[in-house]
Amino acid sequence: MSFQQGLSGLNVASTNLDVVGNNIANSNTVGYKQAQAQFTDIFANSMDGAGSSRTQIGAGTRVATVAQSFNQGDIAATNNPLDMAINGPGFFRMSDHGEISYTRNGQFRLDGNGFLTDARGTNVTGYAADIDGNINSAQPTNLKFITSDIPPKITSSFNLGFNLPSNATAPEVATFDANNIRSFNQTRSGTFFDSLGNDHVFSYYFQKSDTTANTWNMYASVDGAVDPTTGVPVGVTLNGAASVTLTFDSNGALTAPAAPFNVSVDLATIDPTLGAGSPLVFALDLTTATQFGSNFGVNLSQSDGYASGRLAGFTTGADGVIQGNYSNGQNRSLGQIVLANFVNPQGLNPIGDGRWIETPSSGQPLVGQPNSGTLGALQPSAIEAANVDLTAELVKMITAQRMYQANAKTIETQDAVLQTLVNL
């Protein structure tokens, strides 16, 4: 009599229940991958010699491996801009004091030193960015964000586009006075920045010529600084003069000035307490200006300067580039997440905390930027749920329980038969 088959069946049924129970326990674990116990039979060598014609009976079963299924889990949105889900193949590459591991759990955060880590404090690796936002993709390293304020940028160019009505008439007052609306036809304003990031109001005025067709005079003031007696702007010149003449052809296109010209602002005259560099000179580009029969309107007002900015949020692209969003409306690359994939992910060795390490069976990692090659894309502000089907796991649990009961029954039957022999 042999109890070996029944005992082996009890062992594998118990292991199967453990695997199913672990799947159910981790059904809410982010990035968890469902495991499956795989079995194989045991076939004993004959004890009657190689030439025996006796029918051979297997010696039971055993666990061949516990394999994990790396199929895609559902992706759910979150409110954390640093949460990331991988849509497709690949793993996040993590570093714990130089020990490299891999995970699908993308619940990340910044630690007190600016490093991107998981909940355990394990560093996320990727390509670092310098102070100007240039990404160095030579070698993955622990991602550390430069969270300092962006310094201000002085305005060096100003693009202004508008349409002046061709049917306009000269204003009532021929001598320009910024305080007298009867001395000009239209006025609007824009913003530029000095070397300290202070913003200044750049007001510009258009006065239709009363002597020459298709001709306008343009004046400008900064921060409303004008001579209180004459109303003439102070501290600003257009192309070296108090005004510049705009000339249009019969088709409404600007013919002069044909190229951007310099606007010089004497900030020390306008406000001696500012402390910014003076004079401030920027190029004013009016080449898109037109003179048509439609109403006056400004369609472009854009300068390249900005004030200092403080980091206000993050945005992650599908390629893993993390952009810092600053309070001054500017964006700067802070780093790029890298992903890794393997020829045989089943060969990875799980070490807990949703992480795996490479083995000779898995092959070496293929590391690169997301959404390239065989690597999946990143989805920001999202997490990948466990790929566990609870309904299927509960059915497996019932099957494993019946398997356990059936093997226990074979042992009970063997015991009854043995008892009968003993009682003969």
C-alpha positions as CSV (number, residue, x, y, z in Angstrom):
1,M,0.0,0.0,0.0
2,S,1.2,3.5,-0.8
3,F,0.1,6.8,0.6
4,Q,2.6,8.8,-1.5
5,Q,0.1,9.8,-4.2
6,G,-2.4,11.1,-1.7
7,L,0.2,13.0,0.3
8,S,1.7,14.6,-2.8
9,G,-1.8,15.6,-3.8
10,L,-2.4,17.2,-0.4
11,N,0.8,19.1,-0.7
12,V,0.1,20.6,-4.1
13,A,-3.5,21.4,-3.2
14,S,-2.2,23.2,-0.1
15,T,0.2,25.2,-2.2
16,N,-2.5,25.9,-4.8
17,L,-4.7,27.3,-2.0
18,D,-1.8,29.4,-0.8
19,V,-1.3,30.9,-4.2
20,V,-5.0,31.6,-4.7
21,G,-5.2,33.1,-1.3
22,N,-2.2,35.4,-2.0
23,N,-3.8,36.5,-5.2
24,I,-7.0,37.4,-3.4
25,A,-5.1,39.2,-0.6
26,N,-3.3,41.3,-3.2
27,S,-6.3,42.1,-5.4
28,N,-6.1,45.7,-4.3
29,T,-2.3,46.0,-4.4
30,V,-1.1,48.4,-7.1
31,G,1.0,46.8,-9.8
32,Y,0.5,43.2,-8.4
33,K,0.7,40.4,-10.9
34,Q,-1.5,37.3,-10.5
35,A,0.4,34.1,-9.7
36,Q,-0.5,30.6,-10.8
37,A,0.7,27.3,-9.3
38,Q,1.7,24.9,-12.1
39,F,2.0,21.1,-11.4
40,T,3.7,18.1,-12.9
41,D,3.5,14.4,-12.3
42,I,6.0,12.2,-10.6
43,F,6.8,8.9,-12.2
44,A,8.8,6.4,-10.1
45,N,11.4,4.1,-11.7
46,S,10.5,0.4,-11.7
47,M,11.8,-1.7,-8.8
48,D,11.3,-4.9,-10.9
49,G,14.2,-4.2,-13.3
50,A,14.3,-2.7,-16.8
51,G,12.8,-5.8,-18.4
52,S,9.7,-5.9,-16.3
53,S,6.4,-5.9,-18.1
54,R,4.5,-4.6,-15.0
55,T,2.4,-1.6,-15.6
56,Q,4.0,1.5,-14.0
57,I,1.9,3.8,-11.9
58,G,2.9,7.4,-11.1
59,A,4.1,8.4,-7.6
60,G,1.9,11.5,-7.4
61,T,2.4,15.1,-8.3
62,R,4.5,18.1,-7.3
63,V,4.7,21.8,-7.8
64,A,6.7,22.6,-11.0
65,T,6.7,26.4,-10.5
66,V,4.6,29.3,-9.4
67,A,4.4,31.4,-12.5
68,Q,3.2,35.0,-12.6
69,S,1.0,36.5,-15.3
70,F,2.4,39.9,-16.5
71,N,-0.7,40.8,-18.6
72,Q,-1.9,44.4,-18.4
73,G,-4.0,45.5,-15.3
74,D,-6.7,48.1,-15.4
75,I,-5.5,51.7,-15.3
76,A,-7.3,54.0,-12.8
77,A,-7.0,57.8,-12.6
78,T,-5.7,59.4,-9.4
79,N,-5.2,63.0,-8.1
80,N,-1.4,62.6,-7.6
81,P,0.5,64.1,-10.6
82,L,3.5,61.9,-9.7
83,D,1.5,58.7,-9.9
84,M,2.3,56.8,-13.2
85,A,0.9,53.7,-14.9
86,I,2.7,51.7,-17.6
87,N,0.4,51.1,-20.5
88,G,2.1,48.2,-22.2
89,P,5.3,46.2,-21.5
90,G,8.0,47.2,-19.1
91,F,8.9,47.9,-15.5
92,F,10.0,51.0,-13.6
93,R,13.7,50.7,-12.7
94,M,14.3,51.2,-9.0
95,S,17.5,51.6,-7.0
96,D,17.9,50.8,-3.3
97,H,21.4,52.0,-2.4
98,G,22.6,50.6,-5.7
99,E,20.6,47.4,-5.7
100,I,18.5,47.5,-8.8
101,S,15.0,46.1,-8.9
102,Y,11.9,46.4,-11.1
103,T,8.3,47.2,-10.4
104,R,4.9,48.0,-12.0
105,N,3.8,50.1,-9.0
106,G,4.0,53.7,-10.1
107,Q,2.9,55.4,-6.8
108,F,5.8,57.9,-6.5
109,R,6.5,61.0,-4.5
110,L,9.3,63.5,-3.7
111,D,11.4,63.0,-0.6
112,G,12.8,65.9,1.4
113,N,15.9,66.0,-0.8
114,G,14.1,66.3,-4.1
115,F,14.6,62.6,-5.1
116,L,11.7,60.7,-6.7
117,T,10.9,57.6,-4.6
118,D,8.3,55.1,-3.9
119,A,6.6,54.7,-0.5
120,R,9.5,52.7,0.9
121,G,12.0,55.4,-0.1
122,T,13.5,53.4,-3.0
123,N,14.8,55.7,-5.7
124,V,13.2,55.9,-9.1
125,T,15.9,55.9,-11.8
126,G,15.9,57.9,-15.1
127,Y,17.7,60.5,-17.1
128,A,18.6,63.6,-15.1
129,A,18.1,67.2,-16.3
130,D,20.3,70.2,-15.7
131,I,19.3,73.6,-14.4
132,D,18.2,74.6,-17.9
133,G,16.0,71.6,-18.4
134,N,18.4,69.7,-20.8
135,I,18.1,65.9,-20.3
136,N,21.2,63.8,-20.2
137,S,20.2,60.4,-21.6
138,A,23.7,58.8,-21.4
139,Q,23.1,56.8,-18.2
140,P,20.2,56.2,-15.9
141,T,20.7,57.6,-12.4
142,N,18.6,58.3,-9.3
143,L,16.1,61.0,-10.3
144,K,16.5,64.2,-8.4
145,F,14.5,67.3,-9.3
146,I,15.9,70.8,-9.3
147,T,13.1,72.5,-7.4
148,S,14.7,75.9,-7.1
149,D,12.9,79.0,-8.5
150,I,13.4,79.9,-12.2
151,P,15.3,83.2,-12.4
152,P,13.7,86.0,-14.3
153,K,14.5,86.6,-18.0
154,I,14.8,90.1,-19.3
155,T,12.7,90.9,-22.4
156,S,14.8,91.0,-25.5
157,S,12.1,90.8,-28.2
158,F,8.5,91.9,-28.5
159,N,6.2,90.8,-31.3
160,L,3.3,93.0,-32.0
161,G,0.6,92.3,-34.6
162,F,-2.4,94.5,-35.3
163,N,-4.7,95.9,-38.0
164,L,-5.2,99.7,-38.4
165,P,-8.4,100.7,-40.2
166,S,-7.6,102.1,-43.6
167,N,-10.6,104.4,-43.5
168,A,-9.6,106.2,-40.3
169,T,-9.2,109.9,-40.3
170,A,-6.6,112.0,-38.5
171,P,-7.4,112.9,-34.8
172,E,-8.7,116.3,-33.9
173,V,-5.6,117.3,-32.1
174,A,-2.5,117.1,-34.3
175,T,0.1,117.3,-31.5
176,F,0.4,113.9,-29.6
177,D,-0.5,114.0,-25.9
178,A,-0.7,110.7,-24.1
179,N,-3.2,112.2,-21.7
180,N,-5.5,113.5,-24.5
181,I,-7.5,110.8,-26.3
182,R,-8.3,113.3,-29.1
183,S,-4.7,113.3,-30.1
184,F,-4.5,109.7,-31.2
185,N,-6.7,107.1,-32.8
186,Q,-6.1,103.9,-30.9
187,T,-4.0,102.7,-27.9
188,R,-3.3,99.3,-26.4
189,S,-0.7,97.9,-24.0
190,G,1.5,94.9,-23.4
191,T,4.0,93.7,-20.8
192,F,7.8,93.3,-20.7
193,F,10.2,92.4,-17.9
194,D,13.4,93.9,-16.6
195,S,16.5,92.2,-15.3
196,L,15.0,91.7,-11.9
197,G,11.7,90.2,-13.2
198,N,9.7,93.3,-12.6
199,D,6.9,93.7,-15.1
200,H,6.3,97.0,-16.9
201,V,3.4,98.2,-18.9
202,F,4.3,99.0,-22.5
203,S,1.6,101.3,-23.9
204,Y,1.6,102.1,-27.6
205,Y,-0.4,104.7,-29.5
206,F,-1.4,105.1,-33.1
207,Q,-2.0,108.4,-34.8
208,K,-3.2,108.6,-38.4
209,S,-1.2,111.1,-40.5
210,D,-3.2,114.1,-41.7
211,T,-0.9,114.7,-44.6
212,T,0.2,111.4,-46.1
213,A,-2.0,108.4,-47.1
214,N,-1.4,105.0,-45.7
215,T,0.9,106.5,-43.0
216,W,0.6,106.4,-39.2
217,N,2.7,107.7,-36.3
218,M,3.4,105.3,-33.4
219,Y,4.3,106.5,-29.9
220,A,4.9,104.6,-26.7
221,S,5.1,105.1,-23.0
222,V,6.3,102.8,-20.1
223,D,4.4,102.6,-16.8
224,G,2.5,105.7,-17.8
225,A,5.5,107.9,-17.4
226,V,4.8,111.1,-19.3
227,D,5.7,114.8,-19.0
228,P,2.9,116.2,-16.9
229,T,2.9,119.5,-18.9
230,T,3.1,118.2,-22.5
231,G,1.9,114.6,-22.1
232,V,4.9,113.4,-24.1
233,P,6.3,110.0,-22.9
234,V,9.6,110.1,-21.0
235,G,12.3,107.5,-20.7
236,V,11.4,105.6,-23.9
237,T,12.5,105.9,-27.5
238,L,11.4,104.0,-30.6
239,N,14.3,103.4,-33.0
240,G,16.2,106.3,-31.4
241,A,13.3,108.8,-31.6
242,A,10.1,109.8,-29.8
243,S,8.0,108.1,-32.5
244,V,8.2,105.9,-35.5
245,T,6.4,106.2,-38.8
246,L,4.4,103.2,-40.1
247,T,3.9,103.1,-43.9
248,F,1.6,100.6,-45.7
249,D,1.2,99.9,-49.4
250,S,-2.0,99.8,-51.4
251,N,-2.6,96.2,-50.4
252,G,-2.5,96.9,-46.7
253,A,1.0,95.4,-46.0
254,L,3.5,97.1,-43.9
255,T,6.4,98.5,-45.9
256,A,8.3,100.5,-43.2
257,P,9.8,99.8,-40.9
258,A,10.6,96.6,-42.8
259,A,12.5,95.0,-40.0
260,P,12.3,94.9,-36.1
261,F,13.7,98.0,-34.5
262,N,15.0,98.7,-31.0
263,V,13.0,100.2,-28.2
264,S,15.1,101.7,-25.5
265,V,13.7,102.2,-22.0
266,D,15.5,104.3,-19.4
267,L,14.3,102.6,-16.3
268,A,16.4,104.9,-14.1
269,T,14.4,107.8,-15.3
270,I,11.0,106.1,-15.0
271,D,11.6,104.7,-11.5
272,P,15.0,105.4,-9.8
273,T,14.2,102.9,-7.0
274,L,13.9,99.8,-9.1
275,G,17.5,98.8,-9.2
276,A,17.1,96.9,-12.5
277,G,19.6,97.3,-15.4
278,S,19.1,100.4,-17.4
279,P,18.7,101.1,-20.2
280,L,16.6,98.1,-21.2
281,V,16.6,97.5,-25.0
282,F,14.4,95.1,-26.8
283,A,13.5,94.5,-30.5
284,L,10.0,95.4,-31.5
285,D,8.7,93.4,-34.4
286,L,5.8,94.9,-36.3
287,T,6.2,93.0,-39.6
288,T,2.8,91.3,-39.3
289,A,0.9,94.6,-39.0
290,T,-1.7,95.4,-41.6
291,Q,-3.9,98.3,-42.7
292,F,-7.2,97.0,-44.0
293,G,-10.8,98.3,-44.1
294,S,-11.8,96.3,-41.0
295,N,-11.8,97.6,-37.4
296,F,-8.7,98.1,-35.3
297,G,-7.6,95.0,-33.4
298,V,-4.5,93.5,-31.9
299,N,-3.9,89.9,-32.9
300,L,-0.4,89.3,-31.5
301,S,1.3,90.7,-28.4
302,Q,4.1,88.5,-27.2
303,S,7.4,89.1,-25.4
304,D,10.1,86.6,-24.5
305,G,10.7,87.8,-20.9
306,Y,9.2,86.6,-17.7
307,A,9.3,87.1,-13.9
308,S,10.9,84.6,-11.5
309,G,8.8,81.5,-11.0
310,R,8.2,78.9,-8.2
311,L,7.5,75.3,-8.9
312,A,3.8,74.8,-8.7
313,G,3.1,71.4,-10.2
314,F,4.2,68.5,-12.5
315,T,3.2,67.1,-15.8
316,T,4.4,63.8,-17.1
317,G,4.4,62.9,-20.8
318,A,3.9,59.5,-22.4
319,D,7.7,59.4,-23.1
320,G,8.4,59.8,-19.4
321,V,9.6,63.4,-19.4
322,I,8.5,65.1,-16.2
323,Q,7.8,68.8,-16.7
324,G,7.8,71.3,-13.9
325,N,5.0,73.9,-14.1
326,Y,6.0,77.2,-12.6
327,S,4.0,80.1,-11.1
328,N,5.2,82.4,-13.9
329,G,3.7,80.2,-16.6
330,Q,7.0,78.6,-17.7
331,N,7.7,74.9,-18.0
332,R,11.1,73.2,-17.5
333,S,12.1,69.5,-17.9
334,L,13.0,68.0,-14.5
335,G,14.0,64.5,-15.7
336,Q,12.8,61.5,-17.6
337,I,11.6,58.2,-16.3
338,V,13.2,55.1,-17.8
339,L,11.6,51.7,-18.3
340,A,13.1,48.2,-18.6
341,N,11.9,45.1,-20.3
342,F,13.1,41.5,-20.4
343,V,13.1,38.7,-23.0
344,N,11.6,36.4,-20.4
345,P,9.8,38.3,-17.6
346,Q,8.7,35.0,-16.1
347,G,12.3,34.4,-15.2
348,L,12.3,37.4,-12.8
349,N,12.6,36.7,-9.1
350,P,10.0,38.3,-6.9
351,I,11.4,39.9,-3.7
352,G,8.3,41.4,-2.2
353,D,7.0,45.0,-2.1
354,G,5.8,44.5,-5.7
355,R,9.4,44.3,-6.9
356,W,11.4,41.8,-9.0
357,I,15.1,41.3,-9.7
358,E,16.7,39.9,-12.8
359,T,18.1,36.4,-13.0
360,P,20.0,34.5,-15.7
361,S,16.6,33.1,-16.7
362,S,15.0,36.5,-17.3
363,G,17.9,37.8,-19.4
364,Q,19.5,41.2,-19.1
365,P,17.2,44.3,-19.0
366,L,16.5,46.4,-22.1
367,V,16.5,49.9,-20.7
368,G,15.2,53.0,-22.5
369,Q,12.7,55.8,-22.6
370,P,9.0,55.0,-22.4
371,N,6.9,54.7,-25.6
372,S,9.8,53.5,-27.6
373,G,10.8,50.1,-28.9
374,T,9.2,47.3,-26.9
375,L,8.5,49.6,-23.9
376,G,5.0,50.8,-23.1
377,A,3.8,54.4,-22.7
378,L,3.4,56.2,-19.4
379,Q,0.0,57.5,-18.3
380,P,0.3,60.3,-15.7
381,S,-1.9,60.7,-12.7
382,A,-2.9,57.1,-12.9
383,I,-2.0,53.7,-11.4
384,E,-2.2,50.1,-12.7
385,A,-4.5,47.9,-10.6
386,A,-3.7,44.3,-9.8
387,N,-4.6,42.0,-12.7
388,V,-6.4,39.6,-10.4
389,D,-9.9,38.4,-11.5
390,L,-11.6,37.9,-8.1
391,T,-14.4,35.8,-9.6
392,A,-11.9,33.4,-11.3
393,E,-9.8,33.2,-8.1
394,L,-12.9,32.2,-6.0
395,V,-13.7,29.4,-8.5
396,K,-10.0,28.3,-8.3
397,M,-10.3,28.2,-4.5
398,I,-13.4,25.9,-4.7
399,T,-11.5,23.7,-7.1
400,A,-8.4,23.6,-4.9
401,Q,-10.6,22.8,-1.9
402,R,-12.2,19.9,-3.7
403,M,-8.8,18.7,-4.8
404,Y,-7.6,18.7,-1.2
405,Q,-10.7,16.8,-0.1
406,A,-10.3,14.2,-2.8
407,N,-6.7,13.5,-2.0
408,A,-7.6,13.2,1.7
409,K,-10.2,10.7,0.6
410,T,-7.6,8.6,-1.2
411,I,-5.5,8.4,2.0
412,E,-8.6,7.5,4.0
413,T,-9.3,4.7,1.5
414,Q,-5.8,3.4,1.6
415,D,-6.0,3.4,5.3
416,A,-9.3,1.4,5.2
417,V,-7.7,-1.2,2.8
418,L,-4.7,-1.5,5.0
419,Q,-6.9,-2.0,8.1
420,T,-8.7,-4.8,6.2
421,L,-5.4,-6.6,5.5
422,V,-4.3,-6.2,9.1
423,N,-7.6,-7.8,10.3
424,L,-7.3,-10.9,8.1
